[in-house]
């Protein structure tokens, strides 16, 4: 199943995929968007010299991760440190994976819902930074040829999720 199909998947624990839906995306002319835009432009470029070496490694690692599999090793270390039985460990991993699944389903449902606001939802760094002179925001300046460190995924940006970091 593609990640887009998650929007139509039945929930495991939550009552519905709208139970914790976020509000709409920020306006492209908002001060928060302007601050985020400028931070991503400076730190998120493939050629950025302002990003710390450790941040680059973490970004590249998280960009490769498949959310349901992310973090199994840390959880195993936690299990050992807390002397969980195999049975308790299996229950812990099952509950965590169910929580991550409901999070992913809720997130992709919101991505589909807000996908109707196509200009703002699909306005991604890879396009918004080179085309900043067309966003109506005087606080954003275009940088032609700007490319992100990570490949832009093929689903709407908003809401941004870090399911793999749970």
ABEGO torsion letter per residue (X at the ends): XBAAAAAABBBAABABAAAABBBBBBBAABAAAAAAAAAAAAAABAABAABBAAAAAAAAAAAABBAAABGAAAAAAAAAAAGBBAAAAAAAAAAAAAAAAAAAAAAAAAAAAAAABAAAAABBAAAAAAAAAAAGBAABBBBBGBBBABBBBABBAOBBBBAAAX
